[in-house]
Amino acid sequence: MILIDQVKQLRKKTNFSIMECKKALEETKGDEKKALKILEKKGAEKAVKKSDREAKQGLIEAYIHNNGKIGVILELNCETDFVARNKEFKQLARDIAMHITAMSPKDSEELLSQVFIKDEEKTIQNLVTEAVGKLGENIKIGKFIRLEI
């Protein structure tokens, strides 16, 4: 039997719907690690389905490193203004801008293939794909510029 606390905990970690979390836990007989893998796979499938949809909304994130000598301006796009105002979308933009500051990719293709500085088990592409699964919209990295003195 799956306890509601298990479902809540998985939902908090993944931001998937309560029903999706419950189904994943039921499928894995309560094994949270296996349930996370199932939800990760579902998120990737959602990302593939949504990849052709236009992402004309979004936000501009500016990140200045604490030494004041390196900064990034990033355009991160999504499908609706509703998602653009979501705190998880904003955090994604912040994390990507911080990553660009640290790793100095030359273009979006290189950026997407880089290992994420806050989690060495993920690439930036994995990070974006997870966000698509959680937020339910296509997300694209737009233009970015990195400035350094």
ZIZI-V289001 format. One record per helix or strand. SS is the DSSP state (H for helix, E for strand). FROM is the first residue (numbers start at 1). TO is the last residue. If there is no record, write none. Layout:
# ZIZI-V289001
SS&FROM&TO, SS&FROM&TO
This chain:
# ZIZI-V289001
H&4&14, H&18&27, H&32&50, E&57&64, E&70&78, H&81&84, H&87&103, H&108&113, E&115&115, E&123&123, H&124&135, E&140&148
